[in-house]
């Protein structure tokens, strides 16, 4: 009786702590007995736990990590390395299975309405406890969640997650039929339902001569299907497939790399306007910006001698030189993005200056040369009528000898060059998106608006560039058809109208497996799992089995001493190494 009273008292104390946690446990909070607790969304913050329960908030219990202050005798001698060590976070750690079971028993006691002697039965989020895997079964997690019927706690579902270090094996150590029989015996069910899922990497890091070339971009495909036939089954063509697309600007493999370098210079100019200081890039041209500008002026003067009364468009030779220069930075650019043949004077000037300008004075000198030539009628260049830059407006005024005076002092020259670059890049984006019939000008109005201030225009251009990186990556490397590219473009356009720029955001696209079958059917999956279930609704019970090429938990370091290092590289022609994770549960009724 005394022991029962003590257990209930301990359980109440623990549950009272959890009940006060919702607004305080976003960061770990210490509890007695070397335990710390915090609250997470399981499927978002800890994806593994989504196998067991839906994406819902849960309490996470783990070993308390004390933070001892390091005394430094002489603060002046504190190096960056020492400071980093003082702030280093060892990450989460697990507790023993025995301790985990004690915490879960407290949770179960207080959720059981039959324990009426002072026990609390308030509804609680699921409880998950990290375990240290020191037991023979390799227990990584123990979890519990309450099943309610109306306002009453009716049962509790207990979960166990076991993990094993990676092995290289062509045939799994267990069969699907054996997993089914294990589930039936545990839950006394006569029939089961099987669901499969698999994740394949279609585009990402590359292995070249046993060296992994990391990429911040990735395209994976997530398959889901029913009626699994065998372990490691290739997803059938009837599966539901979702592309997860995350693309980082600046990948040298991208057909957009040349355009990215232009955007990079635009961002440098915008930052210079904002701070007053500019970090200039190394020039890509051996000749100076002034030389290249004078050459452009001379070419136009030569053109005017042929057609003296017409605004001069670029000559065929000049056009060829411009195209050759802009395409040199990316051999794939020509195959995906058609170079515009209607580059006006300001765009030709931009292409030369962005590769050669190394100082504020360079911009001033180049603009002085251009404005002087306009003022004295030495050139009558052609510009797009919808161009909004200050220089374009001066050129249009020069046709009628009515140029407004321009003071090239302060940050005005940088502002003028930035306007030219933005004008040019917006037209490049329009050229591809409209030319490929992926959208309309009306849908691009937010991105092309000149009513926003110049800094905001740069942000929107960056969004548009990221959108194009995503679409071109899927078109080039996955050969997606027009229908898929159109839907992807609309999804990206809609997202970026209201959301901030984010290269880590994963865009998703539903797709038919047949469209990408050649990319995954002969490849090894990143993860493969099967779920065996019986029962219905909240009383559904599951047994899961998963293989993954990365450690499934982050709180335990796996012993790799007996695992040959060379077999961990999943290169071409090698069998992949997989971690095995098994998840089981049991349903305990309270009455």
N, C-alpha and C positions, 0 to 999 in steps of 0.2 A: 504493500500500500504506500509506504514511504517512498519507494523507488518510483512508483507510478506518479505520485505527486511531484517528485523532483523532475521527472521527464516532462510533465505538463508545464511546470513552471519554466523550465529551460526552453520549451517549445514556444510558450507565450512570449517570452523575452525576445526570442529570435524573430518571431512573426511580427511583433510590435516594431522591431527595428526595420523589417521589410516594409511595413505599412507606412513608415515615415520616410521611405526612400524615394518615392516617385519624383519629387522635385529636387532631390539632393544627390542622387546617385549616378549622375552622368559621368562623374569621375569616381574612381574607387574610394570607398569610405571604409575605414577600419572597423572591424568588429572583433570582439574578444576571441581569444584562442587562435591568434595568428591568422585571422581570416579578413579578407577585404571583399566588399560587395559593390557592384555597380549595375546599372540597368542599360540594356541595349535593345536594338531591333535585331533579332537573331539572324534573319536571312540577309540583312544588309551588312551588319558589323561582323558576324561570324557565319559565313555561308554554309559551312558544314552542318550546322544545326538546322538548316532549312530542310534537310533530309527527314528530320524527325518531326518537326512541327512547322506550321505555317509562319510566314513572316510577321511575327508579332513581338511586342516587347517582352523581355525576360530578364530575370535577375541572374547575374553571373557571380558565383562565389569562387574565389581563388586564394592562393597563399598570400598573406600580407607581406609586402616588401617594404621594410623600414628604410627611410632615407636619412642616413647619418651624415651630419655636417662634417666636412673635412676642414680641420684647422690648418691654416696656412700661417707660418711664422712671419713671413715677409710677403705682403700682398704684391709688392713690386716684382717679386720673382715668379709670380703666377703666370705660367705660359698658357698659350691657347690649348695645348694638348691636355694640360692639367685641368683647365676649366671645362673641357669637353668631358673628361672622366668624371668630374664632380657632378655634371648634369646628365650623365649617361643613364638611360632607362634600361634595366635588364630585361624588360618585357614581362608578360604574365607567367606565373608559375603555378603548378598544380599541387593539390594536397593529396594525402594518402586516401586510398579507397575507403578505409575505415572511417576517416573523418568525413568524407563525402556522404557516406551512408548515414552518419549521425545527423548531418544537416538535413538530408532528405527525410529522415524519420521525423524530425521536428516539424517540417513542412507538412508531412502527411497527417501527423497527430492533430495539428490545428485546422486542417481542412476536413477532418472526419467529424460529422455532426454527432456521432455516437459518443465521442469524448466530450461530454457536456460539463465536466467538472472544471469550469474556468477556462476551457480552451476556446480560442477564437476561431470562427468559421468564415471570416470575411474573405471575399473573392480576391485571389492573388494571381499575378502573372506567373507563368512557369518559372521554375528554379533549375538552373544548370550549374553544376560544380565541375571545375577543371580538376582532373586527377593526374597524378605523376607517372602513371603507367608502370609503376614498380611491381605490380602484381603479375602473376603468370599469364593472365589473359590480355595484358596490355590495355587496361581500361583507361581511356583518355577523357571521357565525360560520363557523368551520371546526371540524369535529369528527371524532373517530375512535373506534371501538369494536371490540374484538377478538371474533372468532367462535371458540369453542372446540369441539373434538370430544373429549369426555372431558376429560382433563387437558392436552390438547395444543392450542396455538394453531394454528388451521387457516387463518384468513383475517382480514382487517381490512376494516371497512366505513368508508369516508370520506364525510363529509357536508359539503355547502356550502349556506349560507343567504344568499340575496341579497334585499335590500330596496330599494324605490323610494318616493320621496316621494309624497304623495297626489295623486290626479287625480280629476276629476269626469268620468265617462264612462258613458253608458248601456250601451255595448257593450264588454266586455273586449277588450284588444288581442290576445288569443290565444283560440283555441277549445279545447274539450275534446278534439276529435280531434287537433289539433296537439300537445297535451300528451301524448296517448297515443303518437303516433308518435315523439316525442322520447324517451320512456321506452323504447319497443321498440328504437330504434336504439342507445341507450346500453347496454342490458342484453341485447341480442340475444334478446329474448323474443317469442314469436308471439302470446301471449294475456296479457291484463291483467285485473285486478280493480279496480273503482272504488268508492270509499266517500266519501260526502259528509257534511259536518257544518255546522251553522249555529247561531248564537246570536242570539236576539231579545230585546230589552228590552220587557217587558210593563208594567212599573211602575217608576218611578224619578224622575229629574229631569224637570221640566216646562219647556217653553219658552212664555213668555207675552210677547207683543210684543217678540220678539227678545231677551228676557232669560231666561237659564237660572236656574230656581229649583232649587237643589241639594237633593237628598234623600238622607238616609243609608239609606233603605230602597230595596230593589230586588227585583224579581222578574224573572228571566230564564228562558228556556226553551232547552235544549240539544237539538238534533235530530241523530240519526245515522241514515244509511240507506245501502243498497247500490245498485249499478247507477245511477250518476249519469247523467242524460240530457243535461245541458248546464250550462255555467258559470252560476252565480247562480240555479240551479233552486230554485223554492220547495219546501221539504221536503214530500214526499208524505205522505198520511195513513197510509201503512204504516210511517212512520219510528218509531224509538224516541225518545220525548220525555221529558225530565227537567226539572221545575221546580226552579230554584235560588232559594230564598227567604231573603232577609235583611231583617229589619224592625227598625227602631230605634224605641224608645218615644219618644213626644212629637211625632210628626209631626202637624201641625195639620190635615192632610187626613184623618186617621184618625177613624173613628167612635168610637174608644176615647179620644179626646183628653180628654174630660171626666173619665173614670175615671183617666186618667194624672195629671191635676192633683191628684186625691185621693191617689194613690200618692206623688206628689211631696211632699205635706205630711206623709205618714206617714214618709217617709225623712228629712225635716227633723227631725221629732220623735225618731226613732231616733238620728240623729246627735247631737242635743242630749243625749239620755240617755248616749251613749257618751263625749262630750267634756265635757259640762257647760256647753256654750255652744250657743245656738240662733240660726241665721240666719233671722229671721222674714220671711215674704213680705209684699208689699203686700196689704192687705185687699181682698177683692172686694165687700164690703158697705160701704155708707156708714154704717150704724148699728153701734154697738159690740157686742161679743160679749155683754156683760152685758144690753144691751137685748133682744137676740134671745133670750137664755135666759129672761129674765123673760116675754117674750111667749109662749114655748113653755109655760112653767109656767101662765100665765094661761089659755091655750087649754085645757089639760088640766083646770084647775079648773072652767072653764065646762062641759066635757064631763061632769065628775063631778056637776054639779048636775042633769044629765039622768038619768044612771045612777050614783047614789051608791055602790052596792055592788059595782061591777065595775071591774077594772083598765081604764083608759081607752085605747082605740085611737084613732088619729088620725081626725079628722072628714073628711068628703069635701072640704070647703073647704080644710082644712089639707093634705090629701093632694094636692090640685090645686096648691096653692102650692109644696109641696115638689118635685113633679114639674117644674113650670114653672121653678123655680130651678135644678134640677140639669141640665135639658136645655138651658138657654139657652146653655151654653158650646159645644154641638156640635149643629148642625142635622141631622146625619146620625145622631146617637146614637139617636134615636127609631125610626129605620127598621131598625136592626140589633140593638140590645140593648134588650130590653123592660125598662122601669123597674119595679122590684118594687113591688107594691102592699101589701106587708106590712112596711113600715119600722116598727120598734118605736121606743120613746122614745129609747133611746141612739143609734140611727142618725139620728133627727131632730135630736138635739142635736149629733151629729158634723157633719151637713151645715151647720148654722149656725155652729158654732165654727171649722171649718176654713177658712171664708171670712172670718172676722172677727177671729180671735185674732192679736194682734200682740206679745204679751209673756207671760212666765211668770205675771205677776200676773193677766192676763185669764183664764187657765185656772183659777187658784185661786179668783177671784171667782165664776166661773160654777159651778164645782163646789160651792162653799159654798152658793150659792142653791139648787141642786138637792138637796143633802144636807139642808139645813134644811127644805125643803118635804116631803121624804120622812119626816124625823124627826117632824114635827108632823102628819103625815097629811094635808097640804094637797093632795097628789096621790097617786094610786095608778096609776102608769103601767104599761102592758103591755110586756113584753119577751119575746123568744124564749127558750124554756126551754133551748136548747142554747148560749146565749150564755155566754162564759167570762170576760168582763171583770169587773173588780172592781166597777164601778158596777152592772152587771146583777145581781150577787150581792147588793149592798146593796138594790136594788129588791125582789128576791124576799124578803129578810129583812124589809123594811118592811111587807109584807103582814101579818106576824105581830108587828109592833112589837118586833122582836128585832135591830135594826141594831147591828153592831159599830162601835166608835168608829173614825174615820178621821182621821189626822193629815195635813193638807195642807201638809206642809213638804218642803223639799228638792226632789228630782226626782219625788216621788210623784205630783203632779198631772199631770206630763208623761207618766209611765208609765200613768196611768189613761186619759188621752185617747188615747194610742197604742193601748191595748188595744181601746178602742171603735172606732177607725178600722179596725184589723185585722179585728175581728169583722164590721164592715159590709162591707168589701171582699171578704172570703172568701165571704160570702153572695151578693154580686153575681156573683162568678166562678162559683159553684155554679149560680146562677139561669140563666146562659147555657149553660154546658157540659152540665149535666144536662137543662135545658129543651130543648136542641137534640139531646139523646140522643147527644152526642159522646163521653161517657165515663160512668163510674159513680162513686159516692162511694168505693167501695173503691179505685179507681185514683187517687183524689184524696187518699187518706189521708196520704201523705207531705207534701203541700202544706198540708193543713188541720190538721195535728197541733199541739196546744197544749202538748205535752210538751217541745218544743224551747224554748230561751230566746227572749226577745222579739226580740233582734237577728236570730237565725236565722229566726224566723217572718217577719220583714220581708223577708229575702232570698228565702224561698220564695214569698212573696206577689208579689215582683218577678218571679220566674221564671214564676209563673202568669199574671201580667199580660202578660209578653212572649209567652207561648204564645197568649194570647187575641188579642193584636195581630196575630200571624201568621195565625191562623185567620180573624179578622174581615177582615183585608186581602184574603185570598184569596177570601173569600165575597163581599165588597162589590165589589171592583174586577175580579175575574176570574169571578165568578158560578159558582164551583166547586160541583158537586153534593154531596149529603150523603156519598156514598161516599168521595169524595176528601178532604172535610173530616174525616171520621172517621179515615181513615188518617193524615192529617197530624197530628191531635190526638194520636193514640196515639204517633206518632214523637216529637213534642215532649215529651210526658209522660215517655216512657222516657229521652230524652236528659237532661232536667233532673233526673232522680232521682239521677244519679251525676256530672253535670258542673256546673261552676260557671257562673254567669250570664255570658252572652257575646252581646252584640248583633251582633258581627261573624261569628258562626257562620252558615253557610249550611245551612239545612234543605233536604233534597231530597225530591222526590215524583215517582214515575213516573206518567205521565199519557198518555191517548190523544190524539193530535194533534187529532182531531175536536172534542174538548171545548173547545179554545182556538183553533180555526181562525180565528174572526172577529177575534182579536187580532193575528195575525201574517201572514196571507196577503196583506194589502195594505200591509205595512210593509217597511222596509228592514232587513236584518240588521245586527247589530253586527259580527259576523264571519261569513265564509262561506269554506269550504275544501273542496277535493277532494284525495283521495289516490289515486294510481295505483300499483298494486303488482303484482309478479310474484315467483315463487319461493315457497319454503315455509320455515316455521320460522325459525331464526336467519339463514338465507340469503335471507330475503325482502328485496327491495330496493324502495324507494319513491321516487316523485316527487310532491311536494305543491305546491299553489298556493293561496294564501290572500289574501283581502281583509279588512281590518280598519279600523274607523273611528278607531282610536288607534294611535300609533306602536308598532310591533311590538318595538322594542328600546329599552332605556333608557340605552345608553352612547353614542349618537350623536344630535346635534341635527340635525334635517332642515332643509334650506334651503327656507324658505317664501317667499322674496323674490318669486318669480314666481307665487305662488299668491294669488288675490284673497281678502282677509280675509272678505268677506261670504259667500263660498261655503263657508266652513268650518263655518258654523252649519247643522246638519242639522235645520232647522225644517220645518214642514208645507209640502208642495208643492215642496220643494227637493230636488235630486239630492244624495245624500250624497257626501262626499269619502272615498276609500278609499286606504289604504296597501296596496301589493302586496308580498307575500312569496312567494318561490319556494324550494323545498328540493329538492335532488337528492343522490343518493348513488351510490357505486360500490363494488363488491366486489372486493377484490384477494386472490387465493389465495396462500398461502405456499409451496405445493408444486404 
